[in-house]
Amino acid sequence: MFVGQFVHTLDEKNRLVIPARFRPKLEGKERGLYLTVRSTADGKCLTIHSPAGWEEEAKRVADLAREREDAERFMWKFGWDADCVQLDGQWRLVLPQRLIEAAGLGREVMVAGALTSIQVWDLARWKEVDARLKAELPALSKSLYKPPEPRP
């Protein structure tokens, strides 16, 4: 699982250093890491998947596409917009410019664990989203973790 948050700066070659805490969880990294841009109600971020994580995500999308035509179109775009990049010996990966622009990333970014993947947010945008989530957390927790109903 990927947990934690780390402020990083993209260098002049658009390289991102993978935080040390995340490195042991990137099994199969020699096959490359998979990048996608995730759009949410809170905005866009770049998502980094390990090969195993990518296979799970791709399978989930492909299974859904067999059931729904709109999901098939989503699958096409999901694949078209993704990229596979290699880590160098210093645990850096070069982020493609098209994905940096699509995710709206500046030089200062937040690299955050999202349990099954790593998210890369523009730092200013991440601060806005984090503040909103902190304010919403009590209500979210209450709705997600309802106590069990008393037994009769």
C-alpha positions in Angstrom: 0.0 0.0 0.0 1.1 3.5 -0.8 0.6 5.9 2.1 2.0 9.3 3.0 2.7 12.6 1.3 5.9 14.2 0.1 6.5 17.6 -1.5 8.8 17.4 -4.5 10.1 19.7 -7.3 10.2 18.5 -10.9 13.6 19.3 -12.3 14.3 21.0 -15.6 14.0 17.6 -17.4 10.6 17.0 -15.8 12.0 14.2 -13.6 10.3 13.1 -10.5 12.0 11.3 -7.7 10.0 8.4 -6.2 9.9 8.8 -2.4 11.9 6.2 -0.6 8.9 5.0 1.3 7.2 4.0 -1.9 10.1 2.2 -3.5 9.7 -1.3 -1.9 6.1 -1.4 -3.1 7.0 -1.0 -6.8 7.6 -4.6 -7.6 8.2 -5.3 -11.3 9.5 -1.7 -11.7 12.0 -3.0 -14.3 9.0 -3.3 -16.6 8.3 0.4 -16.2 5.7 2.4 -14.3 2.3 3.3 -15.8 1.1 6.9 -15.8 -2.5 8.1 -16.3 -4.2 11.4 -15.6 -7.1 11.0 -13.2 -10.0 13.5 -13.4 -12.1 13.8 -10.2 -14.6 16.3 -8.9 -11.6 17.9 -7.1 -9.5 18.3 -10.3 -6.9 16.4 -12.1 -3.8 14.6 -10.9 -1.2 12.2 -12.4 -1.5 8.7 -11.2 1.4 6.3 -11.1 0.8 2.5 -11.1 3.2 -0.4 -10.5 3.0 -3.0 -13.3 0.8 -5.2 -11.0 -1.4 -2.2 -10.1 -1.8 -1.3 -13.8 -2.8 -4.8 -14.7 -5.5 -4.7 -12.1 -6.8 -1.3 -13.2 -6.7 -2.3 -16.8 -8.6 -5.5 -16.1 -11.2 -3.6 -14.2 -11.7 -1.2 -17.1 -11.7 -4.0 -19.7 -14.3 -6.1 -17.7 -16.6 -3.1 -17.5 -16.1 -2.4 -21.2 -17.5 -5.8 -22.0 -20.7 -4.9 -20.3 -21.2 -1.3 -21.4 -20.6 0.5 -24.7 -19.7 3.8 -23.0 -17.1 2.0 -20.9 -15.6 0.6 -24.0 -15.0 4.2 -25.3 -13.6 5.1 -21.9 -11.2 2.1 -22.2 -10.0 3.3 -25.5 -9.2 6.8 -24.1 -7.8 5.3 -20.9 -5.3 3.3 -23.0 -4.5 6.1 -25.5 -3.7 8.6 -22.8 -1.6 6.3 -20.6 2.2 6.0 -20.8 4.8 3.6 -19.5 8.1 5.1 -18.3 11.3 3.6 -17.0 12.9 4.5 -13.7 16.6 5.5 -13.8 19.2 4.2 -11.2 18.3 7.1 -8.9 14.6 6.3 -8.7 13.7 9.2 -11.1 11.2 9.0 -13.9 10.7 11.5 -16.7 7.1 12.7 -16.8 5.9 13.2 -20.4 5.1 16.9 -21.1 1.6 16.0 -22.4 0.7 14.3 -19.1 2.2 17.2 -17.1 0.0 19.6 -19.1 -3.1 17.3 -18.9 -2.8 17.0 -15.1 -2.1 20.8 -14.7 1.2 20.2 -12.8 3.6 23.0 -12.0 7.2 22.5 -10.8 6.1 22.1 -7.1 4.1 18.9 -6.7 2.7 16.7 -3.9 3.5 13.0 -4.3 0.8 11.2 -2.2 0.0 7.6 -1.5 -3.5 6.6 -2.6 -3.3 3.1 -1.2 -3.2 1.2 -4.5 -1.4 3.9 -6.5 0.7 7.1 -6.2 -0.9 10.5 -7.0 1.0 13.5 -8.2 -0.8 16.8 -7.7 0.1 20.4 -8.4 1.1 21.5 -4.9 -1.2 24.6 -4.8 -4.2 22.5 -6.1 -3.4 19.7 -3.6 -3.5 22.2 -0.7 -7.0 23.3 -1.8 -8.2 19.7 -2.1 -6.6 18.7 1.2 -8.3 21.7 3.0 -11.7 20.8 1.6 -11.3 17.1 2.5 -10.3 18.0 6.1 -13.5 20.0 6.4 -15.5 17.2 4.9 -13.9 14.4 6.8 -16.3 14.2 9.8 -19.3 13.9 7.5 -17.4 11.4 5.2 -16.4 9.3 8.1 -19.9 9.3 9.5 -21.4 8.2 6.2 -18.8 5.6 5.4 -18.3 4.1 8.9 -21.8 3.8 10.3 -22.0 1.8 13.5 -23.7 -1.6 13.2 -27.4 -1.6 13.9 -28.3 -2.9 17.4 -29.5 -6.5 17.4 -33.1 -7.1 18.4 
